[in-house]
Amino acid sequence: MSNTTTQSLSVLLSAVQFRMSTIFMPIFLVFGSGGNILNACILLQKTFRTSSCCMYMITAYILHTVVLCFALSTTLYSLSHTDPLTYSEPYCKIRQYLISAIFTMARCCTGMACVDRYAISSPNVNTRAFGRPRIALYVICFIIIIWFILPVHLIIFNTIQNNRCVMSGLYPYFFAAYAIIIAAIIPPSMMVTFSILAAKNIQQMRQRVQPSVGNVNTSQLTTNSNLGVRLKQYDYQLLRMLVVDVTIYCISAVPSPIYYIYAAITLKATKSSDQVAWQNFFSYLAYQFLLYIAASTSFYTNLLVSKAFRDEFRIFISRYTRCRIQPTTMTRSRVHNNPTVPISRINL
């Protein structure tokens, strides 16, 4: 009876995991990747593109697009084919390495966007100098280079054992500590700390604007006041977008290190079939499902929390629609005004 129950639990959890993958992974791939591409396109518009903060955010969105396309396409392939993780050691090494490296790059870029918001809103001139596009470009290049190098240990110690891609030897203990530091301690601490500091700076900027406009003449009052409000709203809305991204990241990233701590502690322990089934399912939730949600939702949360983002999205869509419609209208106009032009030579 006990064996039957255990087998039923394992089958049930495997079926739930398979069903979740077949339903949600295509959604994350299409809408997550598409949303990240739209994020990048909108932040490249005139209102945002001169901001160094947007450079970090665009890089993070592009990295999320890359990791979603790579990780989800391979996951979907394994649902209907033999999973290469069960027999290809090079694939086992490279896949884990790339996913870890790219996710960490995106986290660091989001964290640096929070640092940039703090710097650009600081009353200190030297601190504000950090929030320049040129500095952002150097930092982004450094992040990408360093995180292509640091996770190389995954290539060395991941291997195939018993038709599974696993970490060999004592490496799971090291990786548990590594995952805690780079996923659950440093990025969330940096994001939360600098988001709070940036919010305080922006609040102080708001309080300083009103007294300062009273010293100017009436003709300058509207211009300076409107400029101040526009600047504050721009910074505030970017910060709101970041805070929501940070919140979602913190919720989704914490379970992954917890899983690796548990896996490392129980590495040598004898586990029942139930325990193995639950561990595999929790690994799927922590290391795949929740992380993919965090990488897929930013476009939709940006639309919800930022009016400036919604306005730019509408402008972007209207401009794209106008570009698609206008050539057709002009072509038909030429045909109408010049009936001698053969219809076959007009691309309608």
C-alpha positions as CSV (number, residue, x, y, z in Angstrom):
1,M,0.0,0.0,0.0
2,S,2.8,2.4,1.0
3,N,4.7,1.7,-2.3
4,T,1.5,2.3,-4.3
5,T,1.0,5.7,-2.5
6,T,4.7,6.7,-3.0
7,Q,4.5,5.8,-6.7
8,S,1.2,7.7,-7.0
9,L,2.8,10.8,-5.5
10,S,5.8,10.7,-7.8
11,V,3.6,10.2,-10.8
12,L,1.2,13.0,-9.6
13,L,4.1,15.5,-9.1
14,S,5.6,14.6,-12.4
15,A,2.3,15.0,-14.2
16,V,1.8,18.4,-12.5
17,Q,5.2,19.6,-13.5
18,F,4.7,18.4,-17.1
19,R,1.3,20.1,-17.3
20,M,2.8,23.4,-15.9
21,S,5.6,23.3,-18.4
22,T,3.3,22.6,-21.4
23,I,0.9,25.4,-20.4
24,F,3.1,28.1,-18.9
25,M,6.5,27.8,-20.7
26,P,5.1,28.7,-24.1
27,I,3.3,31.7,-22.5
28,F,6.6,32.8,-20.8
29,L,8.5,32.4,-24.1
30,V,6.0,34.3,-26.3
31,F,4.7,37.0,-23.9
32,G,7.8,37.2,-21.7
33,S,10.2,37.6,-24.6
34,G,7.8,39.8,-26.5
35,G,7.3,42.0,-23.5
36,N,11.0,42.4,-22.9
37,I,11.6,43.4,-26.5
38,L,8.8,46.0,-26.2
39,N,10.3,47.2,-22.9
40,A,13.6,47.8,-24.7
41,C,11.9,49.5,-27.7
42,I,9.9,51.9,-25.5
43,L,12.9,52.8,-23.3
44,L,14.8,53.7,-26.5
45,Q,12.2,56.4,-27.3
46,K,13.1,60.0,-26.9
47,T,11.6,60.4,-23.4
48,F,13.8,57.7,-21.8
49,R,16.8,57.0,-24.0
50,T,19.1,59.7,-22.6
51,S,18.9,58.2,-19.1
52,S,21.8,56.0,-17.9
53,C,19.2,54.2,-15.7
54,C,17.4,53.1,-18.9
55,M,20.6,51.8,-20.3
56,Y,20.8,49.4,-17.4
57,M,17.2,48.5,-17.7
58,I,17.4,47.9,-21.4
59,T,20.4,45.6,-20.9
60,A,18.5,43.6,-18.3
61,Y,15.5,43.3,-20.6
62,I,17.7,42.1,-23.5
63,L,19.4,39.6,-21.2
64,H,16.1,38.3,-19.9
65,T,15.0,37.9,-23.5
66,V,18.1,35.8,-24.3
67,V,17.8,33.6,-21.3
68,L,14.0,33.0,-21.8
69,C,14.5,32.1,-25.5
70,F,17.4,29.7,-24.7
71,A,16.1,28.1,-21.5
72,L,12.5,27.8,-22.5
73,S,13.1,26.5,-26.0
74,T,15.4,23.8,-24.7
75,T,12.9,23.0,-21.9
76,L,10.0,22.7,-24.4
77,Y,12.2,20.5,-26.7
78,S,12.8,18.1,-23.8
79,L,9.1,17.7,-23.2
80,S,8.6,15.9,-26.5
81,H,12.1,14.5,-27.1
82,T,14.7,12.8,-25.0
83,D,16.2,15.4,-22.7
84,P,19.9,16.1,-23.7
85,L,20.6,16.7,-20.0
86,T,20.3,12.9,-19.5
87,Y,23.0,12.0,-21.9
88,S,25.1,15.0,-23.2
89,E,27.7,16.1,-20.7
90,P,28.8,19.2,-22.8
91,Y,25.1,20.3,-23.0
92,C,24.7,19.7,-19.3
93,K,27.7,21.9,-18.5
94,I,27.0,24.7,-21.0
95,R,23.3,25.0,-20.3
96,Q,23.6,25.4,-16.6
97,Y,26.5,27.8,-17.0
98,L,24.7,30.1,-19.5
99,I,21.5,30.3,-17.6
100,S,23.2,31.1,-14.4
101,A,25.6,33.7,-16.0
102,I,22.9,35.5,-17.9
103,F,20.4,35.6,-15.0
104,T,23.2,37.1,-12.8
105,M,24.1,39.7,-15.4
106,A,20.4,40.8,-15.5
107,R,20.3,41.0,-11.7
108,C,23.4,43.1,-11.6
109,C,22.0,45.5,-14.2
110,T,18.8,45.9,-12.3
111,G,20.8,46.5,-9.1
112,M,23.0,49.1,-10.9
113,A,19.8,50.8,-12.2
114,C,18.8,51.3,-8.5
115,V,22.3,52.6,-7.8
116,D,22.0,55.0,-10.7
117,R,18.6,56.3,-9.4
118,Y,20.2,57.0,-6.1
119,A,23.2,58.7,-7.7
120,I,21.2,60.9,-10.2
121,S,18.9,62.1,-7.4
122,S,21.8,62.8,-4.9
123,P,22.4,66.4,-3.8
124,N,26.1,65.7,-4.1
125,V,27.6,66.7,-7.5
126,N,30.3,64.0,-7.4
127,T,27.7,61.3,-6.7
128,R,25.5,62.6,-9.5
129,A,28.4,62.3,-11.9
130,F,28.1,58.5,-11.6
131,G,24.7,58.7,-13.4
132,R,26.0,59.4,-16.8
133,P,25.4,57.2,-19.9
134,R,29.2,56.8,-20.5
135,I,29.7,55.5,-17.0
136,A,26.7,53.2,-17.5
137,L,28.2,51.8,-20.7
138,Y,31.5,50.9,-18.9
139,V,29.7,49.3,-16.0
140,I,27.5,47.2,-18.3
141,C,30.5,45.9,-20.2
142,F,32.3,45.1,-16.9
143,I,29.2,43.2,-15.7
144,I,28.9,41.1,-18.8
145,I,32.6,40.3,-18.9
146,I,33.0,39.4,-15.2
147,W,29.9,37.2,-15.2
148,F,31.0,35.3,-18.2
149,I,34.2,34.5,-16.2
150,L,33.0,33.9,-12.6
151,P,30.4,31.1,-13.1
152,V,32.9,29.0,-15.1
153,H,33.0,26.5,-12.2
154,L,29.7,25.3,-13.4
155,I,31.3,24.0,-16.5
156,I,34.0,22.2,-14.5
157,F,31.9,20.5,-11.9
158,N,28.6,19.7,-13.6
159,T,28.4,16.2,-15.0
160,I,26.1,13.4,-16.0
161,Q,25.5,10.7,-13.4
162,N,22.7,8.0,-13.6
163,N,21.2,9.8,-16.6
164,R,20.9,13.1,-14.7
165,C,22.8,16.4,-14.9
166,V,24.2,16.8,-11.4
167,M,27.0,18.5,-9.4
168,S,29.8,16.2,-8.6
169,G,31.7,15.6,-5.3
170,L,31.5,18.3,-2.7
171,Y,30.7,21.0,-5.2
172,P,27.0,21.2,-4.1
173,Y,28.1,22.7,-0.8
174,F,30.2,25.3,-2.6
175,F,27.3,26.1,-5.0
176,A,24.8,26.4,-2.2
177,A,27.0,29.2,-0.6
178,Y,27.6,30.7,-4.1
179,A,23.9,30.8,-4.9
180,I,23.0,32.4,-1.5
181,I,25.6,35.2,-2.0
182,I,24.9,36.0,-5.7
183,A,21.1,35.5,-5.7
184,A,19.7,36.0,-2.2
185,I,22.1,38.4,-0.5
186,I,24.0,40.8,-2.7
187,P,21.5,41.7,-5.5
188,P,18.4,42.0,-3.2
189,S,20.4,44.0,-0.6
190,M,21.8,46.3,-3.2
191,M,18.4,46.8,-5.0
192,V,16.4,47.4,-1.8
193,T,19.0,49.7,-0.1
194,F,19.5,52.0,-3.1
195,S,15.8,52.0,-4.0
196,I,15.1,53.3,-0.5
197,L,17.9,55.9,-0.7
198,A,16.8,57.0,-4.1
199,A,13.2,57.4,-2.9
200,K,14.4,59.6,0.0
201,N,16.5,61.7,-2.4
202,I,13.5,62.3,-4.7
203,Q,11.3,63.1,-1.8
204,Q,13.8,65.7,-0.7
205,M,14.0,67.1,-4.2
206,R,10.2,67.6,-4.2
207,Q,10.4,69.5,-1.0
208,R,13.1,71.8,-2.3
209,V,11.4,72.7,-5.6
210,Q,8.5,74.6,-4.3
211,P,10.4,77.2,-2.2
212,S,12.9,77.8,-5.0
213,V,10.3,78.8,-7.6
214,G,9.0,81.6,-5.4
215,N,12.2,83.7,-6.1
216,V,11.7,83.9,-9.9
217,N,9.5,86.3,-11.9
218,T,6.0,85.3,-13.1
219,S,7.2,84.7,-16.7
220,Q,9.7,82.1,-15.5
221,L,7.5,80.5,-12.9
222,T,5.5,78.3,-15.3
223,T,8.5,77.1,-17.2
224,N,10.6,76.3,-14.2
225,S,7.7,74.8,-12.3
226,N,6.7,72.6,-15.2
227,L,10.3,71.6,-15.8
228,G,10.7,70.7,-12.2
229,V,7.5,68.6,-12.1
230,R,8.4,66.8,-15.3
231,L,11.9,66.0,-14.0
232,K,10.5,64.7,-10.7
233,Q,7.8,62.7,-12.4
234,Y,10.3,61.1,-14.8
235,D,12.6,60.1,-12.0
236,Y,9.8,58.9,-9.8
237,Q,8.2,56.8,-12.4
238,L,11.4,55.1,-13.4
239,L,12.0,54.4,-9.7
240,R,8.4,53.0,-9.4
241,M,9.1,50.6,-12.3
242,L,12.4,49.5,-10.7
243,V,10.8,49.0,-7.3
244,V,8.2,46.6,-8.7
245,D,10.9,44.7,-10.6
246,V,12.9,44.5,-7.4
247,T,9.9,43.2,-5.4
248,I,9.1,40.5,-8.0
249,Y,12.8,39.5,-8.2
250,C,13.1,39.2,-4.4
251,I,10.0,37.0,-4.2
252,S,11.2,34.8,-7.0
253,A,14.9,34.5,-6.2
254,V,14.8,33.6,-2.6
255,P,13.5,30.0,-3.0
256,S,16.3,29.0,-5.3
257,P,19.1,29.3,-2.7
258,I,16.9,27.7,-0.1
259,Y,16.6,24.7,-2.4
260,Y,20.4,24.4,-2.8
261,I,20.9,24.7,0.9
262,Y,18.5,21.8,1.5
263,A,20.1,19.8,-1.3
264,A,23.6,20.3,0.1
265,I,22.6,19.5,3.6
266,T,20.8,16.3,2.6
267,L,23.3,15.3,-0.1
268,K,24.5,12.2,1.8
269,A,21.2,11.4,3.5
270,T,19.0,8.5,2.5
271,K,15.8,9.8,1.1
272,S,12.4,8.2,0.5
273,S,10.8,8.3,-2.9
274,D,8.4,10.9,-1.5
275,Q,11.2,13.1,-0.5
276,V,12.9,12.8,-3.8
277,A,9.7,13.6,-5.6
278,W,9.1,16.7,-3.5
279,Q,12.7,17.8,-3.9
280,N,12.6,17.5,-7.7
281,F,9.3,19.4,-7.8
282,F,10.6,22.2,-5.5
283,S,13.7,22.4,-7.6
284,Y,11.5,23.0,-10.7
285,L,9.5,25.7,-8.9
286,A,12.5,27.5,-7.4
287,Y,15.1,27.2,-10.1
288,Q,12.9,27.4,-13.2
289,F,9.2,28.4,-12.8
290,L,9.5,31.4,-10.5
291,L,12.7,32.8,-12.1
292,Y,11.0,32.6,-15.5
293,I,8.0,34.5,-14.1
294,A,10.2,37.3,-12.8
295,A,11.9,37.5,-16.2
296,S,8.6,37.7,-18.1
297,T,6.4,40.2,-16.2
298,S,8.3,43.5,-16.3
299,F,6.5,44.9,-19.4
300,Y,3.1,44.3,-17.9
301,T,4.0,45.7,-14.5
302,N,5.5,48.7,-16.2
303,L,2.3,49.4,-17.9
304,L,0.4,49.1,-14.6
305,V,2.6,51.4,-12.5
306,S,4.0,54.0,-14.9
307,K,1.9,56.6,-16.7
308,A,5.0,57.8,-18.6
309,F,5.6,54.3,-19.8
310,R,2.0,53.9,-20.9
311,D,2.2,57.2,-22.8
312,E,5.4,56.2,-24.6
313,F,3.8,52.8,-25.4
314,R,0.8,54.5,-27.0
315,I,3.1,56.8,-29.0
316,F,5.3,53.8,-30.1
317,I,2.2,51.8,-31.2
318,S,0.7,54.8,-33.1
319,R,4.0,55.6,-34.8
320,Y,4.4,51.9,-35.8
321,T,0.8,51.7,-37.1
322,R,1.2,55.0,-39.0
323,C,4.4,53.7,-40.6
324,R,2.6,50.6,-41.8
325,I,-0.5,52.4,-43.0
326,Q,1.0,55.4,-44.6
327,P,2.9,53.7,-47.5
328,T,-0.2,51.9,-48.6
329,T,-2.2,55.1,-48.6
330,M,0.4,56.9,-50.6
331,T,0.6,54.1,-53.1
332,R,-3.1,54.0,-53.7
333,S,-3.1,57.8,-54.1
334,R,-0.4,57.5,-56.8
335,V,-2.5,54.9,-58.6
336,H,-5.6,57.1,-58.4
337,N,-3.8,60.3,-59.6
338,N,-1.8,58.4,-62.3
339,P,-4.0,55.8,-63.9
340,T,-1.3,55.0,-66.5
341,V,0.8,53.2,-63.9
342,P,0.3,49.5,-64.3
343,I,-1.5,48.0,-61.2
344,S,0.9,45.0,-61.3
345,R,3.9,47.3,-60.6
346,I,2.3,48.7,-57.4
347,N,3.1,46.9,-54.1
348,L,-0.2,47.1,-52.3
